[in-house]
């Protein structure tokens, strides 16, 4: 399965850059994984750029109003899409979050937490969870 993560801007915080590099390199070893950074702008511009970057993919929009799931549920959802031959894109908005238009184009609204997460932190958490799902898929002991 091809997974694309579309995110507004590039991480400015050192911890986020390090986490991004670590988990992106792990994911690239085992999956067709892409990380797309779209340019910052107004909330509407960012939303349009995210939608364009995810055209042709099942869109998973990360949003605090989304469904709160555990890792095994995420694994099952991704496995189902993989079996259906789908490509999946995760969309992470900028500091202002997503517009209603972006949310309405989602196939699934996903929440990483009921807490509001800074978008750079959300990116690192998402990549770690995608890596965890990948190790479950391969039967590795990372997920305990």
N, CA, C and O atoms as CSV, one atom per row, in Angstrom:
chain,resi,resn,atom,element,x,y,z
A,1,UNK,N,N,0.845,-1.176,0.000
A,1,UNK,CA,C,0.000,0.000,0.000
A,1,UNK,C,C,0.891,1.241,0.000
A,1,UNK,O,O,1.945,1.281,0.636
A,2,UNK,N,N,0.441,2.218,-0.714
A,2,UNK,CA,C,1.149,3.498,-0.750
A,2,UNK,C,C,0.531,4.426,0.302
A,2,UNK,O,O,-0.684,4.615,0.345
A,3,UNK,N,N,1.385,4.993,1.138
A,3,UNK,CA,C,0.928,5.935,2.170
A,3,UNK,C,C,1.614,7.270,1.925
A,3,UNK,O,O,2.828,7.347,1.733
A,4,UNK,N,N,0.812,8.303,1.938
A,4,UNK,CA,C,1.314,9.670,1.777
A,4,UNK,C,C,0.854,10.475,2.985
A,4,UNK,O,O,-0.313,10.419,3.371
A,5,UNK,N,N,1.768,11.215,3.571
A,5,UNK,CA,C,1.421,12.132,4.653
A,5,UNK,C,C,1.624,13.537,4.110
A,5,UNK,O,O,2.727,13.903,3.702
A,6,UNK,N,N,0.561,14.314,4.108
A,6,UNK,CA,C,0.584,15.690,3.614
A,6,UNK,C,C,0.454,16.611,4.815
A,6,UNK,O,O,-0.491,16.506,5.596
A,7,UNK,N,N,1.406,17.506,4.950
A,7,UNK,CA,C,1.440,18.361,6.139
A,7,UNK,C,C,1.756,19.793,5.722
A,7,UNK,O,O,2.520,20.028,4.785
A,8,UNK,N,N,1.164,20.728,6.423
A,8,UNK,CA,C,1.417,22.147,6.164
A,8,UNK,C,C,2.750,22.539,6.787
A,8,UNK,O,O,2.968,22.334,7.981
A,9,UNK,N,N,3.626,23.095,5.988
A,9,UNK,CA,C,4.909,23.600,6.471
A,9,UNK,C,C,5.906,22.509,6.785
A,9,UNK,O,O,5.613,21.317,6.689
A,10,UNK,N,N,7.074,22.943,7.158
A,10,UNK,CA,C,8.153,22.039,7.559
A,10,UNK,C,C,8.408,22.247,9.050
A,10,UNK,O,O,8.296,23.366,9.550
A,11,UNK,N,N,8.750,21.175,9.757
A,11,UNK,CA,C,8.991,21.319,11.191
A,11,UNK,C,C,10.112,22.320,11.480
A,11,UNK,O,O,11.174,22.284,10.859
A,12,UNK,N,N,9.854,23.197,12.419
A,12,UNK,CA,C,10.852,24.183,12.835
A,12,UNK,C,C,11.529,23.775,14.142
A,12,UNK,O,O,12.653,24.189,14.428
A,13,UNK,N,N,10.836,22.966,14.921
A,13,UNK,CA,C,11.362,22.544,16.216
A,13,UNK,C,C,12.296,21.345,16.032
A,13,UNK,O,O,11.992,20.414,15.286
A,14,UNK,N,N,13.431,21.387,16.721
A,14,UNK,CA,C,14.458,20.355,16.555
A,14,UNK,C,C,13.930,18.958,16.872
A,14,UNK,O,O,14.202,18.014,16.130
A,15,UNK,N,N,13.171,18.813,17.977
A,15,UNK,CA,C,12.670,17.492,18.336
A,15,UNK,C,C,11.766,16.940,17.245
A,15,UNK,O,O,11.773,15.737,16.983
A,16,UNK,N,N,10.995,17.801,16.612
A,16,UNK,CA,C,10.091,17.358,15.558
A,16,UNK,C,C,10.877,16.922,14.322
A,16,UNK,O,O,10.546,15.911,13.702
A,17,UNK,N,N,11.905,17.671,13.966
A,17,UNK,CA,C,12.742,17.289,12.814
A,17,UNK,C,C,13.400,15.936,13.057
A,17,UNK,O,O,13.436,15.088,12.165
A,18,UNK,N,N,13.917,15.739,14.258
A,18,UNK,CA,C,14.567,14.468,14.573
A,18,UNK,C,C,13.581,13.296,14.551
A,18,UNK,O,O,13.879,12.238,13.997
A,19,UNK,N,N,12.417,13.491,15.151
A,19,UNK,CA,C,11.396,12.443,15.152
A,19,UNK,C,C,10.904,12.137,13.751
A,19,UNK,O,O,10.711,10.977,13.386
A,20,UNK,N,N,10.703,13.182,12.976
A,20,UNK,CA,C,10.276,13.029,11.584
A,20,UNK,C,C,11.302,12.218,10.796
A,20,UNK,O,O,10.945,11.269,10.098
A,21,UNK,N,N,12.561,12.588,10.908
A,21,UNK,CA,C,13.618,11.871,10.182
A,21,UNK,C,C,13.685,10.407,10.600
A,21,UNK,O,O,13.813,9.524,9.751
A,22,UNK,N,N,13.600,10.149,11.884
A,22,UNK,CA,C,13.700,8.775,12.394
A,22,UNK,C,C,12.577,7.893,11.858
A,22,UNK,O,O,12.836,6.840,11.276
A,23,UNK,N,N,11.334,8.319,12.053
A,23,UNK,CA,C,10.213,7.468,11.663
A,23,UNK,C,C,10.002,7.440,10.156
A,23,UNK,O,O,9.575,6.416,9.623
A,24,UNK,N,N,10.284,8.517,9.462
A,24,UNK,CA,C,10.172,8.509,7.999
A,24,UNK,C,C,11.174,7.517,7.405
A,24,UNK,O,O,10.836,6.784,6.476
A,25,UNK,N,N,12.392,7.487,7.926
A,25,UNK,CA,C,13.382,6.545,7.388
A,25,UNK,C,C,12.974,5.103,7.684
A,25,UNK,O,O,13.183,4.224,6.847
A,26,UNK,N,N,12.403,4.847,8.845
A,26,UNK,CA,C,11.929,3.498,9.166
A,26,UNK,C,C,10.787,3.088,8.220
A,26,UNK,O,O,10.754,1.959,7.730
A,27,UNK,N,N,9.867,4.005,7.974
A,27,UNK,CA,C,8.730,3.692,7.104
A,27,UNK,C,C,9.162,3.480,5.661
A,27,UNK,O,O,8.620,2.613,4.976
A,28,UNK,N,N,10.114,4.247,5.198
A,28,UNK,CA,C,10.558,4.123,3.802
A,28,UNK,C,C,11.229,2.779,3.533
A,28,UNK,O,O,11.254,2.323,2.390
A,29,UNK,N,N,11.767,2.143,4.557
A,29,UNK,CA,C,12.410,0.833,4.378
A,29,UNK,C,C,11.407,-0.257,4.037
A,29,UNK,O,O,11.760,-1.238,3.383
A,30,UNK,N,N,10.168,-0.100,4.468
A,30,UNK,CA,C,9.221,-1.202,4.315
A,30,UNK,C,C,7.952,-0.868,3.547
A,30,UNK,O,O,7.189,-1.773,3.209
A,31,UNK,N,N,7.711,0.378,3.267
A,31,UNK,CA,C,6.472,0.784,2.594
A,31,UNK,C,C,6.768,1.803,1.517
A,31,UNK,O,O,7.820,2.441,1.501
A,32,UNK,N,N,5.814,1.938,0.622
A,32,UNK,CA,C,5.848,3.065,-0.302
A,32,UNK,C,C,5.304,4.247,0.488
A,32,UNK,O,O,4.093,4.435,0.605
A,33,UNK,N,N,6.207,5.023,1.015
A,33,UNK,CA,C,5.859,6.108,1.931
A,33,UNK,C,C,6.372,7.427,1.382
A,33,UNK,O,O,7.523,7.538,0.962
A,34,UNK,N,N,5.503,8.420,1.394
A,34,UNK,CA,C,5.879,9.764,0.946
A,34,UNK,C,C,5.472,10.777,2.002
A,34,UNK,O,O,4.435,10.642,2.653
A,35,UNK,N,N,6.295,11.776,2.155
A,35,UNK,CA,C,5.976,12.897,3.026
A,35,UNK,C,C,5.958,14.138,2.152
A,35,UNK,O,O,6.971,14.502,1.554
A,36,UNK,N,N,4.802,14.787,2.081
A,36,UNK,CA,C,4.619,15.969,1.244
A,36,UNK,C,C,4.397,17.174,2.157
A,36,UNK,O,O,3.483,17.178,2.982
A,37,UNK,N,N,5.235,18.189,2.000
A,37,UNK,CA,C,5.072,19.439,2.746
A,37,UNK,C,C,4.435,20.445,1.798
A,37,UNK,O,O,4.957,20.708,0.715
A,38,UNK,N,N,3.302,21.006,2.213
A,38,UNK,CA,C,2.686,22.060,1.406
A,38,UNK,C,C,2.977,23.407,2.053
A,38,UNK,O,O,3.182,23.514,3.262
A,39,UNK,N,N,2.986,24.416,1.216
A,39,UNK,CA,C,3.316,25.760,1.672
A,39,UNK,C,C,2.258,26.311,2.617
A,39,UNK,O,O,1.064,26.058,2.457
A,40,UNK,N,N,2.717,27.059,3.594
A,40,UNK,CA,C,1.815,27.728,4.529
A,40,UNK,C,C,1.118,28.883,3.824
A,40,UNK,O,O,1.619,29.403,2.827
A,41,UNK,N,N,-0.029,29.278,4.340
A,41,UNK,CA,C,-0.794,30.390,3.793
A,41,UNK,C,C,-2.008,30.605,4.670
A,41,UNK,O,O,-1.974,30.334,5.870
A,42,UNK,N,N,-3.085,31.092,4.068
A,42,UNK,CA,C,-4.328,31.186,4.822
A,42,UNK,C,C,-4.860,29.782,5.055
A,42,UNK,O,O,-4.435,28.836,4.391
A,43,UNK,N,N,-5.760,29.648,5.966
A,43,UNK,CA,C,-6.345,28.339,6.256
A,43,UNK,C,C,-6.964,27.738,4.988
A,43,UNK,O,O,-6.810,26.545,4.725
A,44,UNK,N,N,-7.659,28.560,4.211
A,44,UNK,CA,C,-8.283,28.076,2.973
A,44,UNK,C,C,-7.230,27.649,1.949
A,44,UNK,O,O,-7.395,26.625,1.286
A,45,UNK,N,N,-6.153,28.420,1.814
A,45,UNK,CA,C,-5.082,28.052,0.883
A,45,UNK,C,C,-4.421,26.749,1.305
A,45,UNK,O,O,-4.164,25.878,0.474
A,46,UNK,N,N,-4.148,26.619,2.593
A,46,UNK,CA,C,-3.525,25.395,3.082
A,46,UNK,C,C,-4.427,24.194,2.813
A,46,UNK,O,O,-3.959,23.140,2.381
A,47,UNK,N,N,-5.714,24.360,3.068
A,47,UNK,CA,C,-6.660,23.273,2.823
A,47,UNK,C,C,-6.686,22.863,1.363
A,47,UNK,O,O,-6.697,21.673,1.045
A,48,UNK,N,N,-6.696,23.848,0.472
A,48,UNK,CA,C,-6.700,23.546,-0.956
A,48,UNK,C,C,-5.418,22.816,-1.364
A,48,UNK,O,O,-5.466,21.874,-2.154
A,49,UNK,N,N,-4.302,23.238,-0.840
A,49,UNK,CA,C,-3.021,22.583,-1.156
A,49,UNK,C,C,-2.994,21.138,-0.649
A,49,UNK,O,O,-2.481,20.247,-1.326
A,50,UNK,N,N,-3.549,20.912,0.544
A,50,UNK,CA,C,-3.615,19.552,1.075
A,50,UNK,C,C,-4.520,18.671,0.212
A,50,UNK,O,O,-4.193,17.517,-0.062
A,51,UNK,N,N,-5.650,19.219,-0.210
A,51,UNK,CA,C,-6.561,18.451,-1.061
A,51,UNK,C,C,-5.912,18.115,-2.403
A,51,UNK,O,O,-6.063,17.003,-2.908
A,52,UNK,N,N,-5.199,19.068,-2.972
A,52,UNK,CA,C,-4.515,18.816,-4.246
A,52,UNK,C,C,-3.426,17.754,-4.079
A,52,UNK,O,O,-3.260,16.899,-4.950
A,53,UNK,N,N,-2.692,17.801,-2.979
A,53,UNK,CA,C,-1.608,16.843,-2.740
A,53,UNK,C,C,-2.127,15.430,-2.475
A,53,UNK,O,O,-1.383,14.458,-2.605
A,54,UNK,N,N,-3.389,15.318,-2.109
A,54,UNK,CA,C,-3.959,14.010,-1.775
A,54,UNK,C,C,-4.972,13.528,-2.809
A,54,UNK,O,O,-5.694,12.562,-2.561
A,55,UNK,N,N,-5.031,14.177,-3.944
A,55,UNK,CA,C,-5.964,13.788,-5.009
A,55,UNK,C,C,-5.709,12.332,-5.415
A,55,UNK,O,O,-4.567,11.934,-5.642
A,56,UNK,N,N,-6.778,11.551,-5.503
A,56,UNK,CA,C,-6.668,10.151,-5.897
A,56,UNK,C,C,-6.380,9.193,-4.752
A,56,UNK,O,O,-6.247,7.989,-4.969
A,57,UNK,N,N,-6.284,9.709,-3.554
A,57,UNK,CA,C,-6.013,8.899,-2.365
A,57,UNK,C,C,-7.256,8.863,-1.468
A,57,UNK,O,O,-8.088,9.769,-1.517
A,58,UNK,N,N,-7.375,7.823,-0.659
A,58,UNK,CA,C,-8.320,7.842,0.451
A,58,UNK,C,C,-7.776,8.884,1.414
A,58,UNK,O,O,-6.617,8.806,1.823
A,59,UNK,N,N,-8.593,9.852,1.778
A,59,UNK,CA,C,-8.129,10.952,2.634
A,59,UNK,C,C,-8.503,10.711,4.090
A,59,UNK,O,O,-9.669,10.516,4.433
A,60,UNK,N,N,-7.478,10.729,4.930
A,60,UNK,CA,C,-7.670,10.660,6.373
A,60,UNK,C,C,-7.241,12.019,6.911
A,60,UNK,O,O,-6.060,12.364,6.892
A,61,UNK,N,N,-8.209,12.776,7.385
A,61,UNK,CA,C,-7.936,14.119,7.886
A,61,UNK,C,C,-7.800,14.055,9.402
A,61,UNK,O,O,-8.716,13.630,10.106
A,62,UNK,N,N,-6.635,14.486,9.890
A,62,UNK,CA,C,-6.420,14.517,11.329
A,62,UNK,C,C,-7.074,15.761,11.898
A,62,UNK,O,O,-6.765,16.884,11.498
A,63,UNK,N,N,-7.981,15.545,12.837
A,63,UNK,CA,C,-8.785,16.637,13.370
A,63,UNK,C,C,-9.232,16.262,14.774
A,63,UNK,O,O,-9.570,15.108,15.036
A,64,UNK,N,N,-9.233,17.232,15.674
A,64,UNK,CA,C,-9.631,16.946,17.057
A,64,UNK,C,C,-11.072,16.473,17.158
A,64,UNK,O,O,-11.445,15.865,18.161
A,65,UNK,N,N,-11.898,16.739,16.135
A,65,UNK,CA,C,-13.288,16.273,16.126
A,65,UNK,C,C,-13.435,14.867,15.573
A,65,UNK,O,O,-14.536,14.318,15.539
A,66,UNK,N,N,-12.318,14.282,15.137
A,66,UNK,CA,C,-12.355,12.972,14.492
A,66,UNK,C,C,-12.550,11.833,15.465
A,66,UNK,O,O,-12.672,12.030,16.674
A,67,UNK,N,N,-12.578,10.630,14.904
A,67,UNK,CA,C,-12.748,9.422,15.694
A,67,UNK,C,C,-11.461,9.131,16.458
A,67,UNK,O,O,-10.367,9.163,15.893
A,68,UNK,N,N,-11.604,8.854,17.717
A,68,UNK,CA,C,-10.475,8.507,18.575
A,68,UNK,C,C,-10.365,6.983,18.579
A,68,UNK,O,O,-11.297,6.296,18.996
A,69,UNK,N,N,-9.229,6.450,18.116
A,69,UNK,CA,C,-9.072,5.001,17.990
A,69,UNK,C,C,-7.782,4.543,18.663
A,69,UNK,O,O,-6.917,5.349,19.008
A,70,UNK,N,N,-7.679,3.227,18.838
A,70,UNK,CA,C,-6.423,2.669,19.328
A,70,UNK,C,C,-5.601,2.176,18.135
A,70,UNK,O,O,-6.073,2.194,16.999
A,71,UNK,N,N,-4.388,1.744,18.397
A,71,UNK,CA,C,-3.472,1.324,17.333
A,71,UNK,C,C,-4.025,0.140,16.550
A,71,UNK,O,O,-3.891,0.095,15.328
A,72,UNK,N,N,-4.641,-0.811,17.230
A,72,UNK,CA,C,-5.167,-1.982,16.526
A,72,UNK,C,C,-6.311,-1.620,15.583
A,72,UNK,O,O,-6.463,-2.241,14.531
A,73,UNK,N,N,-7.105,-0.638,15.940
A,73,UNK,CA,C,-8.169,-0.177,15.044
A,73,UNK,C,C,-7.570,0.509,13.823
A,73,UNK,O,O,-8.045,0.308,12.705
A,74,UNK,N,N,-6.539,1.312,14.025
A,74,UNK,CA,C,-5.845,1.942,12.896
A,74,UNK,C,C,-5.243,0.872,11.990
A,74,UNK,O,O,-5.343,0.967,10.767
A,75,UNK,N,N,-4.634,-0.124,12.570
A,75,UNK,CA,C,-4.067,-1.244,11.813
A,75,UNK,C,C,-5.142,-1.922,10.965
A,75,UNK,O,O,-4.923,-2.191,9.784
A,76,UNK,N,N,-6.297,-2.197,11.560
A,76,UNK,CA,C,-7.394,-2.855,10.840
A,76,UNK,C,C,-7.890,-1.991,9.689
A,76,UNK,O,O,-8.106,-2.494,8.586
A,77,UNK,N,N,-8.068,-0.713,9.931
A,77,UNK,CA,C,-8.547,0.205,8.893
A,77,UNK,C,C,-7.566,0.238,7.720
A,77,UNK,O,O,-7.975,0.140,6.563
A,78,UNK,N,N,-6.286,0.375,8.016
A,78,UNK,CA,C,-5.284,0.404,6.952
A,78,UNK,C,C,-5.205,-0.935,6.229
A,78,UNK,O,O,-5.015,-0.965,5.013
A,79,UNK,N,N,-5.346,-2.037,6.952
A,79,UNK,CA,C,-5.338,-3.363,6.325
A,79,UNK,C,C,-6.514,-3.514,5.371
A,79,UNK,O,O,-6.365,-4.058,4.277
A,80,UNK,N,N,-7.675,-3.035,5.781
A,80,UNK,CA,C,-8.857,-3.101,4.911
A,80,UNK,C,C,-8.628,-2.310,3.628
A,80,UNK,O,O,-8.950,-2.785,2.540
A,81,UNK,N,N,-8.075,-1.108,3.750
A,81,UNK,CA,C,-7.799,-0.303,2.558
A,81,UNK,C,C,-6.738,-0.962,1.689
A,81,UNK,O,O,-6.818,-0.916,0.462
A,82,UNK,N,N,-5.741,-1.577,2.330
A,82,UNK,CA,C,-4.701,-2.269,1.563
A,82,UNK,C,C,-5.305,-3.423,0.764
A,82,UNK,O,O,-4.974,-3.609,-0.407
A,83,UNK,N,N,-6.180,-4.190,1.387
A,83,UNK,CA,C,-6.832,-5.307,0.699
A,83,UNK,C,C,-7.683,-4.821,-0.469
A,83,UNK,O,O,-7.842,-5.533,-1.461
A,84,UNK,N,N,-8.227,-3.620,-0.356
A,84,UNK,CA,C,-9.045,-3.037,-1.423
A,84,UNK,C,C,-8.189,-2.359,-2.498
A,84,UNK,O,O,-8.717,-1.844,-3.482
A,85,UNK,N,N,-6.869,-2.362,-2.305
A,85,UNK,CA,C,-5.971,-1.763,-3.293
A,85,UNK,C,C,-5.924,-0.245,-3.261
A,85,UNK,O,O,-5.553,0.392,-4.247
A,86,UNK,N,N,-6.297,0.326,-2.142
A,86,UNK,CA,C,-6.341,1.783,-2.016
A,86,UNK,C,C,-4.982,2.374,-1.656
A,86,UNK,O,O,-4.128,1.704,-1.075
A,87,UNK,N,N,-4.804,3.635,-2.011
A,87,UNK,CA,C,-3.689,4.462,-1.548
A,87,UNK,C,C,-4.277,5.379,-0.486
A,87,UNK,O,O,-5.412,5.834,-0.622
A,88,UNK,N,N,-3.520,5.656,0.568
A,88,UNK,CA,C,-4.048,6.433,1.690
A,88,UNK,C,C,-3.180,7.659,1.930
A,88,UNK,O,O,-1.952,7.574,1.955
A,89,UNK,N,N,-3.844,8.808,2.107
A,89,UNK,CA,C,-3.152,10.056,2.438
A,89,UNK,C,C,-3.677,10.577,3.772
A,89,UNK,O,O,-4.885,10.673,3.985
A,90,UNK,N,N,-2.759,10.907,4.655
A,90,UNK,CA,C,-3.093,11.531,5.933
A,90,UNK,C,C,-2.826,13.022,5.786
A,90,UNK,O,O,-1.755,13.414,5.323
A,91,UNK,N,N,-3.786,13.858,6.174
A,91,UNK,CA,C,-3.674,15.303,6.032
A,91,UNK,C,C,-3.578,15.951,7.408
A,91,UNK,O,O,-4.445,15.772,8.262
A,92,UNK,N,N,-2.488,16.715,7.600
A,92,UNK,CA,C,-2.274,17.445,8.855
A,92,UNK,C,C,-2.267,18.926,8.524
A,92,UNK,O,O,-1.426,19.397,7.759
A,93,UNK,N,N,-3.201,19.649,9.102
A,93,UNK,CA,C,-3.329,21.074,8.839
A,93,UNK,C,C,-2.284,21.899,9.569
A,93,UNK,O,O,-1.458,21.373,10.315
A,94,UNK,N,N,-2.340,23.185,9.339
A,94,UNK,CA,C,-1.434,24.123,9.988
A,94,UNK,C,C,-1.935,24.532,11.354
A,94,UNK,O,O,-2.763,23.847,11.955
A,95,UNK,N,N,-1.438,25.632,11.834
A,95,UNK,CA,C,-1.751,26.105,13.181
A,95,UNK,C,C,-3.243,26.361,13.395
A,95,UNK,O,O,-3.741,26.216,14.511
A,96,UNK,N,N,-3.956,26.738,12.338
A,96,UNK,CA,C,-5.392,27.021,12.461
A,96,UNK,C,C,-6.265,25.792,12.230
A,96,UNK,O,O,-7.489,25.878,12.323
A,97,UNK,N,N,-5.651,24.652,11.930
A,97,UNK,CA,C,-6.433,23.436,11.693
A,97,UNK,C,C,-7.007,23.395,10.284
A,97,UNK,O,O,-6.519,24.073,9.381
A,98,UNK,N,N,-8.041,22.598,10.112
A,98,UNK,CA,C,-8.656,22.391,8.804
A,98,UNK,C,C,-9.927,23.210,8.631
A,98,UNK,O,O,-10.626,23.508,9.599
A,99,UNK,N,N,-10.209,23.563,7.406
A,99,UNK,CA,C,-11.475,24.214,7.079
A,99,UNK,C,C,-12.564,23.151,6.996
A,99,UNK,O,O,-12.278,21.956,6.924
A,100,UNK,N,N,-13.803,23.598,7.007
A,100,UNK,CA,C,-14.926,22.676,6.834
A,100,UNK,C,C,-14.858,22.010,5.462
A,100,UNK,O,O,-15.234,20.846,5.322
A,101,UNK,N,N,-14.390,22.725,4.463
A,101,UNK,CA,C,-14.265,22.145,3.125
A,101,UNK,C,C,-13.292,20.965,3.131
A,101,UNK,O,O,-13.571,19.926,2.532
A,102,UNK,N,N,-12.165,21.123,3.799
A,102,UNK,CA,C,-11.189,20.025,3.875
A,102,UNK,C,C,-11.789,18.852,4.636
A,102,UNK,O,O,-11.678,17.708,4.193
A,103,UNK,N,N,-12.424,19.118,5.774
A,103,UNK,CA,C,-13.049,18.038,6.548
A,103,UNK,C,C,-14.115,17.319,5.732
A,103,UNK,O,O,-14.254,16.101,5.837
A,104,UNK,N,N,-14.862,18.050,4.929
A,104,UNK,CA,C,-15.939,17.424,4.148
A,104,UNK,C,C,-15.405,16.529,3.035
A,104,UNK,O,O,-16.137,15.684,2.521
A,105,UNK,N,N,-14.146,16.702,2.658
A,105,UNK,CA,C,-13.537,15.875,1.613
A,105,UNK,C,C,-12.857,14.631,2.184
A,105,UNK,O,O,-12.276,13.842,1.438
A,106,UNK,N,N,-12.926,14.457,3.493
A,106,UNK,CA,C,-12.274,13.322,4.151
A,106,UNK,C,C,-13.101,12.057,3.980
A,106,UNK,O,O,-14.331,12.089,4.003
A,107,UNK,N,N,-12.403,10.951,3.810
A,107,UNK,CA,C,-13.046,9.645,3.876
A,107,UNK,C,C,-13.158,9.211,5.336
A,107,UNK,O,O,-14.019,8.411,5.705
A,108,UNK,N,N,-12.255,9.768,6.159
A,108,UNK,CA,C,-12.266,9.443,7.583
A,108,UNK,C,C,-11.648,10.611,8.338
A,108,UNK,O,O,-10.574,11.089,7.973
A,109,UNK,N,N,-12.322,11.072,9.389
A,109,UNK,CA,C,-11.761,12.057,10.308
A,109,UNK,C,C,-11.170,11.286,11.485
A,109,UNK,O,O,-11.864,10.526,12.160
A,110,UNK,N,N,-9.890,11.494,11.714
A,110,UNK,CA,C,-9.170,10.766,12.752
A,110,UNK,C,C,-8.626,11.751,13.773
A,110,UNK,O,O,-8.077,12.795,13.420
A,111,UNK,N,N,-8.786,11.404,15.045
A,111,UNK,CA,C,-8.210,12.191,16.123
A,111,UNK,C,C,-7.096,11.380,16.778
A,111,UNK,O,O,-7.286,10.212,17.118
A,112,UNK,N,N,-5.944,12.002,16.949
A,112,UNK,CA,C,-4.852,11.342,17.668
A,112,UNK,C,C,-5.033,11.476,19.173
A,112,UNK,O,O,-4.489,10.687,19.946
A,113,UNK,N,N,-5.803,12.486,19.585
A,113,UNK,CA,C,-6.013,12.751,21.001
A,113,UNK,C,C,-7.143,13.759,21.134
A,113,UNK,O,O,-7.400,14.531,20.210
A,114,UNK,N,N,-7.803,13.757,22.249
A,114,UNK,CA,C,-8.792,14.802,22.514
A,114,UNK,C,C,-8.087,16.104,22.890
A,114,UNK,O,O,-8.702,17.170,22.892
A,115,UNK,N,N,-6.820,16.014,23.203
A,115,UNK,CA,C,-6.031,17.216,23.452
A,115,UNK,C,C,-5.721,17.883,22.121
A,115,UNK,O,O,-5.589,17.199,21.106
A,116,UNK,N,N,-5.607,19.178,22.108
A,116,UNK,CA,C,-5.171,19.880,20.909
A,116,UNK,C,C,-3.655,19.744,20.834
A,116,UNK,O,O,-2.937,20.154,21.745
A,117,UNK,N,N,-3.178,19.161,19.729
A,117,UNK,CA,C,-1.740,18.955,19.556
A,117,UNK,C,C,-1.175,19.977,18.583
A,117,UNK,O,O,-1.798,20.291,17.569
A,118,UNK,N,N,-0.016,20.484,18.890
A,118,UNK,CA,C,0.715,21.341,17.973
A,118,UNK,C,C,0.989,20.489,16.735
A,118,UNK,O,O,1.325,19.314,16.879
A,119,UNK,N,N,0.859,21.041,15.511
A,119,UNK,CA,C,0.871,20.205,14.309
A,119,UNK,C,C,2.195,19.489,14.075
A,119,UNK,O,O,2.205,18.418,13.468
A,120,UNK,N,N,3.311,20.047,14.536
A,120,UNK,CA,C,4.585,19.334,14.401
A,120,UNK,C,C,4.611,18.091,15.292
A,120,UNK,O,O,5.124,17.047,14.890
A,121,UNK,N,N,4.063,18.204,16.485
A,121,UNK,CA,C,3.982,17.057,17.381
A,121,UNK,C,C,3.018,16.018,16.803
A,121,UNK,O,O,3.300,14.820,16.852
A,122,UNK,N,N,1.894,16.463,16.261
A,122,UNK,CA,C,0.937,15.538,15.646
A,122,UNK,C,C,1.598,14.742,14.524
A,122,UNK,O,O,1.323,13.553,14.365
A,123,UNK,N,N,2.460,15.381,13.754
A,123,UNK,CA,C,3.165,14.702,12.672
A,123,UNK,C,C,4.045,13.580,13.214
A,123,UNK,O,O,4.033,12.473,12.676
A,124,UNK,N,N,4.797,13.850,14.258
A,124,UNK,CA,C,5.676,12.828,14.843
A,124,UNK,C,C,4.851,11.684,15.423
A,124,UNK,O,O,5.191,10.517,15.231
A,125,UNK,N,N,3.773,12.008,16.129
A,125,UNK,CA,C,2.915,10.967,16.708
A,125,UNK,C,C,2.316,10.111,15.594
A,125,UNK,O,O,2.293,8.886,15.711
A,126,UNK,N,N,1.839,10.722,14.533
A,126,UNK,CA,C,1.265,9.968,13.420
A,126,UNK,C,C,2.305,9.030,12.803
A,126,UNK,O,O,2.017,7.854,12.581
A,127,UNK,N,N,3.496,9.531,12.528
A,127,UNK,CA,C,4.529,8.691,11.911
A,127,UNK,C,C,4.905,7.517,12.811
A,127,UNK,O,O,5.126,6.408,12.326
A,128,UNK,N,N,4.980,7.758,14.124
A,128,UNK,CA,C,5.280,6.659,15.038
A,128,UNK,C,C,4.171,5.611,14.986
A,128,UNK,O,O,4.453,4.413,14.991
A,129,UNK,N,N,2.925,6.046,14.936
A,129,UNK,CA,C,1.810,5.100,14.875
A,129,UNK,C,C,1.794,4.333,13.549
A,129,UNK,O,O,1.482,3.143,13.528
A,130,UNK,N,N,2.124,5.001,12.459
A,130,UNK,CA,C,2.202,4.303,11.169
A,130,UNK,C,C,3.323,3.264,11.190
A,130,UNK,O,O,3.178,2.174,10.636
A,131,UNK,N,N,4.432,3.606,11.826
A,131,UNK,CA,C,5.510,2.630,11.971
A,131,UNK,C,C,5.060,1.459,12.846
A,131,UNK,O,O,5.353,0.305,12.533
A,132,UNK,N,N,4.367,1.743,13.917
A,132,UNK,CA,C,3.861,0.699,14.811
A,132,UNK,C,C,2.913,-0.229,14.041
A,132,UNK,O,O,2.986,-1.449,14.189
A,133,UNK,N,N,2.037,0.336,13.231
A,133,UNK,CA,C,1.133,-0.467,12.400
A,133,UNK,C,C,1.938,-1.356,11.448
A,133,UNK,O,O,1.604,-2.523,11.245
A,134,UNK,N,N,2.988,-0.797,10.875
A,134,UNK,CA,C,3.825,-1.568,9.955
A,134,UNK,C,C,4.481,-2.752,10.666
A,134,UNK,O,O,4.573,-3.839,10.097
A,135,UNK,N,N,4.936,-2.553,11.895
A,135,UNK,CA,C,5.556,-3.671,12.612
A,135,UNK,C,C,4.519,-4.734,12.981
A,135,UNK,O,O,4.841,-5.922,13.024
A,136,UNK,N,N,3.286,-4.321,13.246
A,136,UNK,CA,C,2.207,-5.285,13.467
A,136,UNK,C,C,1.979,-6.113,12.198
A,136,UNK,O,O,1.817,-7.332,12.256
A,137,UNK,N,N,1.970,-5.437,11.075
A,137,UNK,CA,C,1.745,-6.101,9.784
A,137,UNK,C,C,2.821,-7.151,9.517
A,137,UNK,O,O,2.541,-8.210,8.955
A,138,UNK,N,N,4.035,-6.851,9.919
A,138,UNK,CA,C,5.159,-7.763,9.680
A,138,UNK,C,C,5.357,-8.766,10.825
A,138,UNK,O,O,6.223,-9.637,10.741
A,139,UNK,N,N,4.567,-8.647,11.882
A,139,UNK,CA,C,4.678,-9.576,13.000
A,139,UNK,C,C,5.896,-9.340,13.871
A,139,UNK,O,O,6.382,-10.268,14.517
A,140,UNK,N,N,6.392,-8.125,13.901
A,140,UNK,CA,C,7.564,-7.789,14.717
A,140,UNK,C,C,7.125,-7.407,16.131
A,140,UNK,O,O,5.969,-7.037,16.333
A,141,UNK,N,N,8.023,-7.489,17.107
A,141,UNK,CA,C,7.641,-7.271,18.508
A,141,UNK,C,C,7.605,-5.802,18.964
A,141,UNK,O,O,7.464,-5.550,20.160
A,142,UNK,N,N,7.726,-4.846,18.067
A,142,UNK,CA,C,7.739,-3.427,18.470
A,142,UNK,C,C,6.468,-3.066,19.241
A,142,UNK,O,O,6.529,-2.365,20.251
A,143,UNK,N,N,5.307,-3.550,18.756
A,143,UNK,CA,C,4.032,-3.256,19.422
A,143,UNK,C,C,3.803,-4.310,20.500
A,143,UNK,O,O,3.640,-5.491,20.195
A,144,UNK,N,N,3.789,-3.886,21.748
A,144,UNK,CA,C,3.594,-4.844,22.840
A,144,UNK,C,C,2.344,-4.527,23.588
A,144,UNK,O,O,2.005,-5.222,24.546
